[in-house]
Amino acid sequence: MGATWGMRAAVIVLDSVGVGALPDAAAYGDAGTNTLGNVARAVGGLSLPHLERLGLGNILSLAGVPPCRRPLAFYGKMAEASAGKDTTTGHWELMGLVLREPFPTYPAGFPPEVINAFQAAIGRPVLGNKPASGTEIIAELGAEHLRTGYPIVYTSADSVFQIAAHEEVIPPEELYRYCRLARQLLTGKHAVGRVIARPFRGEPGAFFRTPRRRDFALPPPRPTLLDRLQEAGKEVIGIGKIEDIFAGRGLTEVRHTTGNQAGIRETVGALRRASCGLVLTNLVDYDMLYGHRNDVIGYARALAEFDAALPEIMGAVRGRDLLVITADHGCDPTTPGTDHTREYVPLLVYRPHHPGGRSLGTRSTFADLAATLAEMFGLPAPEAGTSFWREINHGLVET
């Protein structure tokens, strides 16, 4: 905090709100996916008046959200240059770090050298060890877990090592200890993107996951924009699961939240008090509650709730600030599968005193955002990305 107000940017990542399949989507099994477009069609059209005014309908054909003749924001879409389609990869690329090799995944479960080492570290066997939906696997193995006390280990199409445990059998703090042990073991060729604690409660037939989830991410292998901002003495406020995604790196303040509404409130609060720097928010409900569960109606409702909150968010943005709305990957709930999808992500850039928005086109990497923010803050360019700072700075109305 400081008495002098300086340059500020807020980046809101709508987790999984992709806007159409990337050219290489078929290689990932994702041909024809379009999270936002398909949700809109499935519900007979979305009503998102504030996002419409910013220019969301100018990015893609979107039922219920037509193009705006004079959008308030600059608009475009970004392709993922990294190999992968997971949360960690997407966020790292948004902050300037492109991964050429994907994180390891385990469609057949974890090999003996991984699972045996983990069982030895915690001193007990595990259940599961296969790809599964988090809600389905606790329904399948929860009763055996209650009987044996053995934790449930599972993965997904993403690079994750997930451990589920009933809070009355393995208390959350003990579960977190297990996760830290797994994180220490999962290195080299088995360096998964995230180890995730998945506490749950309830009885057989009525198990439910609790909000005490925690992610233990692999630290970024090289500095990101967050590190550069922190080194330059700027405030870097991470909201939602940002601390987990970046393993705590490059952040001066952390606000963990348990849902979109809390994340929105924290974002507005941060914008009202922060003097200079970056507010980076992840709104996870689209992915966690709706995309992975193929809940199209819930997905559409969550989009409308964010749209309704936009006037308050925009009201907290002042003068020369940047407000960026984007995503990290897709998770099309209209497809038969429940995994992330390889898609473009939207790019909306709003500046209160700019006379109007124009197209930023199709960017070749999410890292263009990091390059732009680096130029805005007068920092060295990141290792990847092309800045669009001049496009969005031209014609700014001085006040």
DOSE-281792 format. One record per residue: x, y, z of N, C-alpha, C in turn. Coordinates in steps of 0.02 Angstrom, whole numbers, padded with zeros to 5 digits, always signed. Layout:
N
XYZXYZXYZ ...
***
This chain:
399
+00041-00059+00000+00000+00000+00000+00043+00063+00000 +00020+00115-00029+00057+00177-00029+00010+00235-00039 +00034+00294-00025-00008+00353-00031-00016+00376-00103 +00031+00358-00146+00029+00379-00216-00002+00325-00259 -00053+00343-00297-00085+00296-00342-00047+00292-00407 -00032+00231-00429+00006+00222-00490-00032+00178-00539 +00006+00149-00586-00024+00105-00637-00050+00042-00604 -00109+00021-00625-00139-00040-00597-00171-00080-00653 -00172-00146-00643-00207-00190-00689-00242-00244-00649 -00301-00262-00672-00337-00318-00643-00350-00369-00698 -00329-00431-00687-00340-00485-00735-00386-00536-00702 -00444-00545-00731-00493-00593-00706-00495-00653-00753 -00476-00711-00727-00474-00772-00767-00538-00811-00753 -00582-00815-00802-00642-00855-00798-00623-00927-00813 -00610-00965-00762-00580-01031-00769-00621-01076-00814 -00593-01093-00871-00620-01140-00920-00667-01110-00972 -00675-01043-00974-00722-01013-01022-00687-01004-01089 -00678-01059-01125-00647-01058-01191-00695-01034-01244 -00667-01013-01302-00709-00985-01355-00697-01019-01423 -00682-01083-01422-00677-01120-01485-00614-01161-01490 -00618-01217-01524-00563-01265-01530-00503-01234-01564 -00444-01247-01537-00382-01228-01569-00368-01273-01630 -00326-01251-01676-00312-01292-01735-00287-01362-01719 -00253-01370-01662-00227-01437-01645-00272-01473-01596 -00334-01450-01588-00379-01479-01538-00392-01554-01550 -00394-01575-01612-00408-01645-01627-00355-01691-01596 -00294-01668-01592-00241-01708-01563-00252-01720-01489 -00293-01678-01459-00310-01684-01387-00379-01716-01377 -00410-01737-01433-00477-01765-01428-00531-01713-01421 -00517-01650-01442-00563-01595-01428-00589-01560-01490 -00588-01593-01547-00614-01562-01608-00686-01541-01599 -00703-01481-01621-00771-01457-01619-00793-01427-01552 -00749-01425-01503-00768-01397-01439-00771-01321-01443 -00814-01293-01403-00822-01220-01398-00863-01207-01335 -00829-01201-01279-00863-01197-01215-00917-01143-01215 -00897-01082-01229-00945-01027-01225-00999-01031-01279 -00978-01044-01340-01026-01048-01395-01075-01105-01387 -01051-01163-01366-01096-01220-01358-01143-01214-01299 -01119-01183-01245-01164-01170-01188-01220-01123-01210 -01202-01070-01247-01252-01022-01270-01305-01057-01314 -01282-01099-01359-01330-01134-01403-01373-01182-01363 -01343-01217-01315-01379-01268-01278-01435-01239-01235 -01427-01177-01212-01478-01147-01169-01523-01100-01207 -01517-01099-01273-01560-01056-01314-01540-00983-01314 -01478-00970-01298-01452-00901-01298-01438-00876-01228 -01383-00840-01221-01363-00810-01157-01385-00737-01155 -01398-00712-01096-01412-00641-01086-01355-00613-01043 -01308-00580-01076-01249-00553-01042-01240-00480-01064 -01284-00435-01044-01284-00367-01072-01220-00328-01060 -01188-00338-01003-01127-00299-00989-01067-00326-01027 -01061-00392-01031-01009-00422-01073-01021-00407-01146 -01084-00404-01166-01101-00385-01235-01077-00315-01249 -01087-00270-01202-01066-00200-01211-00990-00195-01215 -00955-00239-01180-00882-00238-01184-00857-00265-01251 -00895-00309-01282-00875-00336-01347-00868-00411-01350 -00898-00447-01302-00891-00520-01303-00919-00550-01368 -00975-00523-01392-01005-00549-01454-00966-00532-01516 -00916-00489-01509-00872-00473-01566-00816-00524-01573 -00805-00565-01521-00752-00615-01523-00774-00678-01559 -00836-00698-01549-00862-00759-01580-00937-00753-01589 -00964-00795-01632-01037-00798-01640-01067-00829-01577 -01109-00791-01543-01132-00811-01477-01207-00799-01472 -01246-00853-01467-01318-00848-01464-01339-00804-01405 -01378-00752-01420-01403-00707-01368-01358-00648-01355 -01296-00650-01381-01248-00596-01369-01222-00572-01437 -01256-00525-01468-01235-00502-01534-01173-00458-01531 -01140-00447-01588-01083-00401-01589-01107-00330-01571 -01062-00292-01541-01077-00223-01522-01043-00176-01572 -01080-00126-01596-01052-00080-01646-00994-00040-01618 -00999-00019-01555-00947+00021-01524-00932-00009-01455 -00897-00063-01453-00883-00096-01389-00840-00053-01344 -00849-00060-01279-00811-00022-01230-00740-00049-01222 -00731-00112-01238-00666-00144-01227-00632-00160-01294 -00567-00169-01292-00531-00201-01346-00547-00276-01341 -00551-00309-01398-00573-00378-01397-00532-00421-01444 -00527-00484-01428-00492-00532-01470-00493-00600-01437 -00449-00643-01460-00443-00709-01428-00370-00729-01432 -00351-00775-01388-00281-00796-01382-00276-00871-01388 -00224-00894-01425-00210-00965-01432-00158-00985-01380 -00162-01048-01359-00113-01073-01311-00054-01102-01349 +00005-01073-01337+00066-01097-01369+00096-01157-01332 +00082-01162-01267+00108-01218-01227+00076-01283-01247 +00110-01337-01235+00081-01403-01244+00040-01420-01181 -00025-01430-01190-00068-01446-01132-00132-01406-01133 -00174-01420-01084-00238-01384-01079-00261-01383-01006 -00213-01377-00962-00230-01377-00890-00224-01308-00861 -00249-01301-00799-00251-01236-00766-00182-01207-00755 -00136-01247-00731-00069-01222-00717-00035-01198-00780 -00036-01238-00832-00005-01219-00896-00035-01154-00922 -00101-01148-00920-00135-01089-00945-00117-01026-00907 -00118-01030-00841-00101-00971-00800-00028-00951-00807 +00016-01001-00809+00087-00985-00818+00098-00949-00884 +00064-00972-00937+00073-00940-01002+00044-00869-01001 -00012-00859-00968-00040-00792-00962+00010-00744-00930 +00051-00771-00886+00101-00730-00852+00171-00736-00883 +00174-00760-00946+00235-00755-00985+00279-00816-00990 +00257-00873-00963+00299-00932-00963+00266-00986-01006 +00296-01000-01063+00270-01050-01109+00306-01117-01098 +00267-01170-01090+00295-01237-01080+00296-01275-01147 +00355-01298-01166+00360-01335-01229+00345-01409-01221 +00352-01435-01160+00335-01505-01146+00276-01506-01097 +00226-01547-01110+00169-01550-01065+00186-01584-00999 +00147-01568-00948+00154-01604-00885+00133-01677-00896 +00161-01724-00858+00143-01795-00867+00071-01809-00846 +00038-01853-00881-00029-01876-00863-00028-01952-00858 -00081-01979-00826-00080-02050-00808-00148-02082-00823 -00162-02095-00887-00227-02124-00906-00237-02195-00879 -00184-02229-00858-00190-02296-00830-00176-02296-00755 -00175-02238-00723-00157-02234-00653-00082-02225-00645 -00060-02215-00584+00011-02202-00571+00050-02268-00569 +00111-02268-00598+00151-02329-00600+00175-02350-00531 +00197-02413-00523+00219-02438-00458+00272-02395-00424 +00319-02367-00463+00372-02328-00430+00345-02265-00397 +00289-02241-00421+00258-02182-00390+00214-02203-00332 +00168-02249-00344+00119-02266-00292+00152-02303-00233 +00202-02345-00248+00236-02380-00193+00275-02332-00149 +00308-02284-00180+00346-02234-00142+00299-02192-00099 +00241-02176-00125+00193-02136-00086+00166-02176-00028 +00148-02240-00039+00123-02282+00015+00175-02290+00070 +00238-02297+00050+00291-02303+00100+00298-02239+00140 +00290-02181+00106+00298-02117+00140+00244-02105+00192 +00182-02125+00177+00127-02112+00224+00114-02172+00271 +00145-02228+00257+00140-02285+00302+00075-02323+00297 +00041-02319+00241-00021-02358+00232-00037-02366+00158 -00076-02416+00140-00096-02424+00070-00144-02369+00048 -00157-02368-00017-00206-02321-00044-00259-02359-00083 -00315-02326-00094-00369-02353-00135-00370-02315-00201 -00400-02345-00252-00410-02310-00315-00353-02317-00363 -00312-02266-00368-00257-02261-00415-00281-02270-00487 -00325-02226-00508-00350-02227-00577-00380-02158-00593 -00390-02144-00657-00425-02082-00675-00498-02087-00656 -00526-02034-00630-00595-02035-00608-00621-01965-00595 -00686-01958-00597-00719-01897-00573-00715-01896-00497 -00703-01838-00469-00695-01833-00396-00757-01853-00357 -00816-01835-00383-00877-01854-00347-00892-01928-00356 -00876-01955-00416-00891-02025-00428-00845-02071-00388 -00782-02052-00380-00736-02098-00346-00750-02101-00271 -00773-02045-00241-00790-02051-00169-00855-02089-00160 -00899-02085-00209-00960-02127-00206-00942-02200-00211 -00893-02216-00254-00872-02285-00265-00832-02313-00207 -00785-02275-00181-00736-02301-00133-00742-02271-00063 -00789-02225-00054-00795-02192+00011-00809-02239+00068 -00853-02288+00058-00869-02334+00112-00808-02377+00131 -00770-02400+00080-00710-02439+00095-00658-02395+00130 -00655-02332+00111-00609-02285+00145-00628-02278+00218 -00693-02273+00233-00715-02268+00303-00696-02331+00342 -00701-02389+00309-00687-02452+00342-00612-02462+00354 -00571-02443+00305-00499-02459+00309-00456-02401+00333 -00479-02340+00321-00438-02282+00337-00387-02266+00283 -00390-02303+00226-00342-02291+00173-00364-02232+00130 -00319-02186+00114-00338-02129+00071-00352-02151+00000 -00392-02112-00035-00410-02126-00104-00366-02083-00150 -00329-02116-00193-00285-02080-00240-00314-02088-00310 -00319-02033-00346-00344-02036-00414-00316-01979-00455 -00327-01982-00520-00302-01930-00566-00358-01913-00615 -00341-01877-00667-00390-01860-00719-00352-01853-00784 -00383-01823-00835-00347-01811-00897-00294-01757-00888 -00299-01719-00834-00249-01668-00818-00192-01698-00778 -00139-01659-00771-00080-01681-00735-00090-01668-00660 -00127-01713-00627-00143-01704-00556-00136-01771-00519 -00114-01765-00457-00112-01821-00410-00160-01799-00354 -00219-01829-00352-00271-01807-00305-00280-01858-00249 -00287-01832-00189-00296-01875-00130-00360-01855-00095 -00408-01901-00092-00472-01888-00059-00474-01925+00008 -00501-01892+00058-00506-01923+00124-00563-01892+00163 -00601-01933+00199-00654-01909+00242-00622-01871+00301 -00649-01813+00316-00619-01771+00368-00620-01803+00437 -00665-01851+00449-00667-01884+00514-00620-01945+00516 -00594-01964+00459-00548-02021+00455-00476-01995+00451 -00464-01950+00405-00399-01918+00398-00412-01842+00400 -00398-01810+00456-00412-01738+00462-00376-01698+00408 -00404-01641+00388-00374-01602+00334-00300-01588+00342 -00277-01571+00403-00206-01556+00411-00162-01616+00396 -00187-01676+00414-00150-01737+00398-00152-01750+00323 -00209-01737+00293-00214-01744+00220-00166-01697+00185 -00160-01636+00210-00113-01588+00180-00041-01614+00188 -00027-01647+00244+00040-01675+00253+00054-01729+00201 +00003-01771+00188+00010-01822+00136+00026-01788+00068 -00009-01733+00055+00001-01699-00009+00071-01670-00014 +00096-01643+00041+00165-01617+00040+00216-01673+00027 +00203-01731+00056+00247-01788+00043+00244-01809-00030 +00183-01810-00058+00176-01827-00129+00211-01776-00173 +00205-01712-00155+00236-01660-00194+00312-01669-00195 +00341-01689-00139+00413-01700-00135+00435-01760-00178 +00391-01810-00183+00408-01870-00221+00399-01861-00297 +00352-01819-00316+00334-01813-00387+00379-01763-00421 +00437-01786-00441+00487-01744-00474+00510-01778-00538 +00555-01745-00574+00581-01774-00636+00527-01789-00686 +00527-01850-00713+00477-01868-00764+00407-01873-00734 +00402-01876-00668+00337-01880-00635+00317-01814-00601 +00345-01759-00625+00330-01693-00596+00262-01669-00619 +00209-01694-00587+00141-01674-00605+00131-01600-00590 +00083-01570-00625+00070-01499-00615+00045-01483-00545 -00001-01525-00520-00029-01510-00454-00042-01574-00414 -00030-01571-00350-00055-01619-00302-00113-01585-00267 -00170-01620-00263-00231-01587-00237-00260-01627-00180 -00271-01593-00124-00306-01622-00067-00381-01615-00078 -00419-01670-00072-00491-01670-00084-00529-01696-00023 -00535-01656+00030-00572-01680+00089-00647-01687+00073 -00679-01735+00107-00751-01743+00099-00782-01764+00166 -00847-01761+00170-00884-01781+00229-00946-01819+00207 -00989-01836+00255-01051-01871+00240-01048-01945+00253 -01101-01979+00231-01108-02051+00241-01114-02085+00173 -01104-02152+00171-01113-02188+00108-01179-02172+00075 -01176-02155+00010-01235-02134-00026-01247-02059-00023 -01212-02024+00021-01222-01952+00028-01157-01917+00046 -01102-01937+00014-01039-01903+00025-01038-01836-00012 -01004-01788+00015-00997-01723-00018-00928-01694-00002 -00900-01660-00052-00835-01629-00043-00841-01563-00005 -00792-01549+00037-00794-01489+00078-00751-01434+00047 -00756-01372+00071-00717-01317+00043-00643-01317+00063 -00621-01369+00098-00551-01369+00123-00501-01397+00072 -00521-01400+00010-00474-01419-00044-00412-01374-00041 -00354-01404-00055-00293-01366-00063-00252-01394-00120 -00221-01350-00158-00179-01370-00214-00106-01359-00196 -00064-01406-00215+00008-01401-00203+00041-01405-00273 +00054-01345-00300+00077-01341-00369+00153-01348-00375 +00174-01370-00433+00244-01369-00450+00265-01296-00458 +00319-01274-00427+00340-01204-00437+00358-01191-00510 +00342-01132-00535+00363-01116-00604+00438-01124-00612 +00461-01155-00666+00533-01169-00674+00574-01107-00688 +00541-01054-00711+00576-00991-00726+00532-00933-00701 +00561-00873-00694+00521-00817-00669+00462-00801-00714 +00407-00780-00684+00349-00757-00720+00342-00682-00710 +00292-00652-00742+00278-00581-00733+00267-00564-00660 +00236-00611-00622+00224-00598-00551+00289-00586-00514 +00340-00627-00528+00405-00618-00496+00434-00549-00513 +00430-00530-00577+00458-00466-00599+00423-00407-00566 +00357-00412-00560+00320-00358-00527+00339-00352-00454 +00343-00409-00420+00362-00408-00350+00432-00380-00340 +00478-00400-00383+00547-00374-00378+00549-00299-00389 +00501-00273-00430+00499-00201-00444+00463-00162-00390 +00441-00196-00337+00408-00162-00282+00334-00149-00292 +00304-00183-00340+00232-00175-00353+00192-00223-00309 +00131-00203-00295+00084-00249-00263+00063-00303-00312 +00061-00365-00290+00037-00420-00331-00011-00460-00288 -00075-00452-00300-00127-00482-00258-00158-00541-00295 -00153-00600-00266-00181-00660-00296-00246-00679-00261 -00299-00687-00300-00365-00701-00273-00391-00768-00301 -00421-00809-00258-00443-00875-00277-00386-00924-00267 -00374-00966-00317-00321-01017-00310-00255-00996-00343 -00246-00931-00352-00185-00906-00384-00123-00926-00344 -00125-00922-00277-00067-00942-00238-00049-01015-00251 -00099-01058-00256-00086-01128-00269-00056-01139-00338 -00081-01104-00388-00059-01113-00457+00015-01093-00465 +00035-01040-00430+00103-01014-00436+00147-01034-00377 +00123-01081-00336+00161-01105-00278+00184-01048-00234 +00142-00996-00229+00156-00939-00185+00206-00890-00213 +00233-00903-00272+00286-00861-00301+00259-00795-00327 +00295-00740-00314+00281-00676-00345+00222-00639-00318 +00195-00659-00261+00135-00628-00232+00152-00590-00169 +00123-00530-00163+00132-00491-00102+00072-00497-00055 +00015-00520-00083-00046-00529-00042-00087-00585-00073 -00116-00625-00030-00155-00683-00053-00224-00681-00020 -00275-00693-00061-00344-00698-00037-00375-00762-00064 -00376-00813-00022-00408-00876-00043-00483-00867-00040 -00518-00895-00089-00591-00891-00091-00619-00960-00107 -00683-00970-00094-00714-01035-00105-00765-01034-00161 -00771-00979-00198-00819-00978-00253-00816-00912-00290 -00853-00909-00345-00851-00850-00388-00872-00786-00352 -00926-00790-00314-00951-00728-00283-00900-00700-00233 -00869-00744-00195-00818-00721-00148-00758-00693-00186 -00740-00724-00242-00685-00699-00283-00699-00630-00311 -00761-00620-00332-00781-00554-00358-00777-00501-00303 -00802-00518-00244-00799-00470-00189-00727-00452-00171 -00684-00502-00169-00614-00488-00153-00580-00447-00208 -00599-00458-00270-00570-00419-00325-00590-00346-00320 -00653-00334-00307-00676-00264-00298-00641-00232-00239 -00636-00269-00184-00602-00242-00125-00529-00226-00139 -00495-00270-00176-00425-00258-00192-00417-00196-00237 -00463-00187-00284-00459-00129-00328-00473-00064-00290 -00511-00069-00238-00527-00008-00200-00471+00013-00154 -00425-00034-00137-00373-00016-00090-00302-00018-00120 -00291-00056-00173-00223-00063-00200-00201+00002-00233 -00138+00018-00224-00112+00081-00251-00077+00073-00318 -00041+00018-00328-00001+00010-00389+00017-00063-00397 +00000-00092-00454+00019-00161-00465-00036-00201-00499 -00036-00267-00484-00079-00314-00519-00125-00351-00470 -00188-00355-00489-00236-00399-00455-00251-00456-00504 -00235-00517-00484-00245-00576-00526-00294-00622-00492 -00351-00633-00524-00407-00671-00495-00423-00732-00537 -00433-00788-00504-00460-00847-00537-00530-00860-00510 -00579-00863-00555-00647-00880-00537-00660-00952-00560 -00661-00998-00512-00654-01069-00527-00720-01106-00538 -00776-01076-00520-00839-01114-00521-00857-01141-00590 -00842-01103-00643-00860-01127-00711-00829-01195-00723 -00767-01203-00704-00730-01265-00715-00751-01318-00664 -00743-01302-00600-00750-01352-00547-00822-01376-00538 -00869-01330-00538-00939-01348-00523-00979-01367-00584 -00962-01339-00642-01006-01346-00700-00974-01380-00760 -00914-01359-00779-00882-01390-00837-00867-01463-00828 -00835-01481-00772-00816-01550-00759-00877-01594-00745 -00933-01563-00727-00993-01602-00712-01045-01599-00768 -01025-01571-00825-01070-01565-00883-01136-01532-00865 -01132-01481-00822-01191-01444-00800-01197-01381-00841 -01232-01387-00898-01238-01330-00945-01278-01273-00913 -01333-01290-00880-01375-01238-00850-01337-01201-00795 -01301-01237-00754-01261-01205-00702-01208-01160-00732 -01177-01183-00786-01125-01144-00819-01154-01077-00844 -01211-01081-00877-01244-01021-00903-01263-00974-00846 -01288-01002-00792-01307-00960-00734-01247-00924-00705 -01191-00960-00699-01131-00929-00672-01106-00872-00716 -01112-00880-00782-01093-00826-00827-01138-00765-00817 -01202-00776-00808-01248-00720-00796-01234-00686-00730 -01213-00724-00679-01197-00694-00615-01135-00650-00620 -01085-00672-00658-01027-00630-00668-01045-00567-00706 -01086-00575-00757-01108-00516-00796-01143-00465-00751 -01184-00489-00706-01221-00444-00661-01173-00407-00614 -01116-00437-00599-01067-00405-00554-01020-00358-00591 -01020-00359-00658-00973-00319-00696-00977-00244-00681 -01037-00214-00675-01038-00142-00661-01000-00123-00597 -01006-00164-00546-00969-00150-00484-00894-00157-00495 -00873-00209-00531-00802-00218-00545-00776-00159-00586 -00812-00141-00639-00791-00086-00682-00791-00019-00644 -00836-00013-00596-00839+00048-00556-00779+00056-00510 -00745+00000-00495-00686+00004-00452-00622+00016-00492 -00628+00014-00558-00571+00027-00603-00570+00102-00618 -00512+00132-00612-00508+00204-00621-00461+00223-00678 -00469+00285-00702-00423+00318-00747-00386+00274-00796 -00322+00264-00784-00277+00230-00831-00270+00155-00816 -00311+00129-00771-00309+00058-00755-00326+00015-00816 -00306-00047-00811-00326-00099-00859-00369-00150-00823 -00425-00169-00853-00464-00226-00831-00464-00276-00887 -00437-00336-00874-00432-00388-00925-00476-00447-00903 -00517-00471-00948-00558-00530-00937-00536-00583-00987 -00517-00641-00962-00491-00693-01006-00506-00761-00975 -00472-00814-00998-00480-00881-00971-00414-00918-00977 -00413-00981-00956-00351-01019-00955-00353-01082-00998 -00413-01103-01019-00423-01162-01061-00498-01168-01070 -00522-01221-01100-00593-01235-01104-00612-01294-01060 -00677-01303-01051-00704-01364-01019-00776-01369-01041 -00785-01387-01104-00851-01385-01136-00899-01435-01103 -00950-01410-01069-00996-01456-01034-01046-01490-01079 -01046-01472-01144-01092-01504-01190-01062-01566-01223 -01000-01582-01209-00967-01641-01238-00978-01701-01193 -00971-01762-01220-00980-01821-01177-00930-01827-01120 -00868-01804-01132-00817-01809-01080-00824-01753-01028 -00784-01758-00976-00786-01709-00922-00719-01673-00913 -00674-01680-00962-00607-01653-00954-00602-01583-00984 -00546-01549-00970-00530-01486-01002-00528-01495-01078 -00539-01440-01114-00538-01442-01187-00488-01390-01213 -00456-01407-01268-00402-01367-01298-00434-01312-01341 -00438-01252-01314-00475-01198-01347-00438-01131-01344 -00458-01086-01388-00441-01016-01381-00473-00989-01317 -00445-00934-01292-00477-00901-01235-00494-00829-01254 -00547-00801-01225-00567-00733-01242-00517-00682-01216 -00517-00624-01247-00476-00569-01224-00517-00505-01228 -00535-00479-01170-00570-00414-01165-00527-00369-01122 -00511-00310-01148-00467-00263-01112-00504-00196-01108 -00522-00177-01048-00561-00116-01036-00519-00063-01002 -00522-00001-01028-00490+00056-00997-00542+00111-00991 -00556+00135-00930-00612+00181-00920-00611+00243-00964 -00551+00271-00976-00547+00335-01012-00526+00327-01085 -00533+00266-01111-00518+00257-01182-00582+00267-01222 -00579+00301-01279-00640+00318-01315-00677+00259-01346 -00648+00202-01351-00684+00146-01380-00638+00089-01398 -00666+00029-01407-00626-00030-01418-00617-00047-01491 -00565-00084-01505-00552-00109-01572-00529-00182-01566 -00526-00215-01622-00505-00285-01621-00430-00291-01609 -00411-00338-01565-00342-00356-01555-00323-00419-01594 -00372-00445-01631-00360-00502-01674-00351-00567-01635 -00322-00615-01669-00307-00680-01639-00234-00682-01620 -00220-00684-01556-00152-00683-01531-00123-00754-01532 -00059-00760-01545-00029-00827-01553-00011-00860-01487 -00014-00823-01433+00002-00852-01367-00032-00811-01312 -00051-00847-01258-00077-00812-01199-00025-00763-01172 +00039-00776-01186+00093-00735-01158+00092-00664-01185 +00053-00650-01238+00046-00581-01261+00019-00536-01205 -00022-00565-01161-00047-00526-01105+00010-00506-01058 +00054-00553-01042+00111-00538-00999+00156-00486-01030 +00168-00492-01096+00210-00443-01130+00180-00373-01127 +00114-00369-01133+00079-00305-01129+00084-00275-01059 +00072-00316-01008+00076-00291-00940+00147-00271-00922 +00196-00308-00947+00266-00290-00934+00281-00222-00963 +00259-00209-01024+00271-00143-01054+00233-00089-01016 +00173-00103-00996+00134-00055-00957+00171-00033-00893 +00201-00082-00859+00234-00068-00795+00308-00050-00804 +00332-00046-00866+00401-00027-00878+00451-00081-00859 +00431-00144-00867+00474-00201-00849+00503-00232-00912 +00557-00270-00906+00583-00305-00964+00532-00353-00993 +00534-00363-01058+00487-00408-01091+00497-00479-01066 +00443-00517-01058+00450-00587-01037+00481-00628-01092 +00494-00692-01078+00528-00735-01126+00485-00750-01187 +00420-00740-01183+00376-00753-01239+00322-00699-01241 +00292-00691-01300+00236-00645-01306+00253-00581-01342 +00201-00553-01376+00207-00489-01411+00158-00440-01380 +00182-00384-01358+00141-00335-01324+00090-00303-01371 +00031-00290-01346-00018-00249-01382-00031-00184-01344 +00018-00163-01303+00011-00103-01263-00002-00041-01305 +00034-00034-01362+00025+00026-01402-00046+00030-01430 -00074-00027-01449-00143-00027-01475-00193-00004-01423 -00184-00025-01361-00234-00007-01311-00218+00059-01276 -00159+00085-01287-00140+00149-01256-00152+00208-01303 -00156+00195-01368-00166+00248-01416-00236+00279-01408 -00238+00345-01404-00302+00380-01399-00331+00384-01330 -00291+00367-01278-00316+00371-01210-00335+00442-01193 -00392+00452-01163-00415+00518-01143-00384+00537-01077 -00344+00590-01076-00313+00612-01013-00365+00647-00970 -00359+00637-00903-00406+00669-00857-00368+00707-00804 
***
